[in-house]
Amino acid sequence: MSDTLGIALRLLAVFVVFLVFPLVIGQTEHKVMAHMQGRLGPMYAGGFHGWAQLVADGVKFAQKEDIVPAGADRRIFQLAPAVALLPYLLVLIAIPVGPHGAVGQVVDAGIFFVLAVMGVGVLGSLMAGWASANKFSLLGGLRTAAQLLAYELPMLLAAASVAMAAGTLSLPGILDAFHWWWVPWQIVGGAVFFTAGLAELQRPPFDMPVADSEIIFGAYTEYTGLRFALFLLAEYAGIVVLCALTSVLFLGGWHGPFGLNGLGWLWTLLKTAVLAFGVIWLRVTYPRLREDQLQKLAWTVLIPLALAQIALTGVVKVVIS
Amino acid sequence: MTLAATAAAHGFLSPTGVEIAFLLVGIATLGAALITVTTRQLVHAALWLVVALGGIAVEYLLLTAEFIAWVQVLIYVGSVVVLLLFGLMLTKAPIGRSPDADSGNRWAALVVALASAGTLVWVVVDAFRATWIDLDGAVQGSTATLGRTLFQYWVLPFEALSVLLLAALVGAIVLSRKGGEGKAPAADLRSGAARTGTAPREEQH
């Protein structure tokens, strides 16, 4: 019976993280962007520095009318937000936050599980883009697909490099095998992974699929109310997942620097938060890449770098064994 | 892979929960596959294909082949279907029925499909009829087991497949370059070929 209770508690914890962390990152983005641009950002909702702004936004979204365009493919249009959001919830289950089994569920082929399920989330954008019966949405969907096909490969290759280094595909197993010198060893792979992940999430500077000055809001143009909010939530949940994965795979997760491992899960949270701050910072700093620049970056820079990283990993692995 | 051959202890008349789940998922997968080939709406067909491929991944999971299941999701649901949808969007797939989404070859296709399905079912049943997976022991389809088997006993077929996929990749590039020899659109075609090449390239890993 305690087993069942333990599993239920773990799943509940993952669900709470899934509900809370994206909102925290969204609020941080409001404030960080505002201060970087010399503004204050939300200041009134909730009293203290507008902390409840996103809650108020959620209430606003829930009140709006849920409109499905007349020419749209109703079922697929309505299903798309769920397909976009749920994969991130599933991925969170497999990400370890601390030592001694602090993970929702140990998955034997953890890296493959998280990358596979994250890839499914993009189907939501494609469904939304096609089913909206809107040329801007369709263009957004096309760009999403092209971007995914280009950036999935470097992401996989970079993750494969870590798996080679650790000799296992399980995420807790990778953390158990971690040593501090892995960070400089795998740093190129880490950069490739993080960049490709940003592109998969369609975050600036890789937000060509939702380029608001050209195609309004890409695949999400026709969405209103709660379904639109679910797409936004999927983006922020994606940031949580990408940052947590990068910190687990490339920055040592719950291992602290100089052997300070005592803090455990706090290190994971800290690294994730710093990376998420970086994601926001990139959005404020860099202009959007053009479609051809996007493709060129993936095929001529990221993939060769990822392959070089795999070669380096193989050579070092053979030398030290 | 060595499967626990303890057929004597098992019977077909008292199925376990896992076996019932396996059957139900199998029926759902078959249904999704049937809708995939019969629906007149092209994009719906691609999306039902997602359901069918996902169902097969669940079947792999129930057979304790975890690694294969996730690779199935990663390659087929994550890449091949995205490629299909990308192609459909480029060809202006309409919302609603496509009047020309039919083929005169439907009866020939049915015969071929039934024949290949019959052959596969017969081979699999004949090979594994009395074999049962021991769910209580160590996981038999784990990544470590699979990797060891693949690179010790099956390494030659594996490499042959890699060469085959490489040949397909080169062939795709050659075919797509044929039209625009030396003209400006050649660059576009080249990047298009590289994109189409993603799926087979990934399958090598």
HADDOCK unambig.tbl for C-alpha pairs under 7 A between the chains (distance, minus, plus):
assign (segid A and resid 73 and name CA) (segid B and resid 95 and name CA) 6.31 0.50 0.50
assign (segid A and resid 108 and name CA) (segid B and resid 142 and name CA) 6.87 0.50 0.50
assign (segid A and resid 109 and name CA) (segid B and resid 67 and name CA) 5.72 0.50 0.50
assign (segid A and resid 109 and name CA) (segid B and resid 143 and name CA) 6.48 0.50 0.50
assign (segid A and resid 112 and name CA) (segid B and resid 70 and name CA) 5.88 0.50 0.50
assign (segid A and resid 112 and name CA) (segid B and resid 71 and name CA) 6.69 0.50 0.50
assign (segid A and resid 113 and name CA) (segid B and resid 70 and name CA) 5.46 0.50 0.50
assign (segid A and resid 115 and name CA) (segid B and resid 74 and name CA) 6.99 0.50 0.50
assign (segid A and resid 116 and name CA) (segid B and resid 70 and name CA) 6.31 0.50 0.50
assign (segid A and resid 116 and name CA) (segid B and resid 73 and name CA) 5.64 0.50 0.50
assign (segid A and resid 116 and name CA) (segid B and resid 74 and name CA) 4.01 0.50 0.50
assign (segid A and resid 116 and name CA) (segid B and resid 78 and name CA) 6.45 0.50 0.50
assign (segid A and resid 119 and name CA) (segid B and resid 74 and name CA) 6.89 0.50 0.50
assign (segid A and resid 119 and name CA) (segid B and resid 78 and name CA) 4.95 0.50 0.50
assign (segid A and resid 120 and name CA) (segid B and resid 77 and name CA) 6.64 0.50 0.50
assign (segid A and resid 120 and name CA) (segid B and resid 78 and name CA) 5.40 0.50 0.50
assign (segid A and resid 142 and name CA) (segid B and resid 86 and name CA) 6.10 0.50 0.50
assign (segid A and resid 142 and name CA) (segid B and resid 89 and name CA) 6.74 0.50 0.50
assign (segid A and resid 145 and name CA) (segid B and resid 82 and name CA) 6.32 0.50 0.50
assign (segid A and resid 145 and name CA) (segid B and resid 86 and name CA) 5.95 0.50 0.50
assign (segid A and resid 149 and name CA) (segid B and resid 79 and name CA) 6.90 0.50 0.50
assign (segid A and resid 149 and name CA) (segid B and resid 195 and name CA) 6.71 0.50 0.50
assign (segid A and resid 149 and name CA) (segid B and resid 198 and name CA) 6.78 0.50 0.50
assign (segid A and resid 150 and name CA) (segid B and resid 195 and name CA) 6.88 0.50 0.50
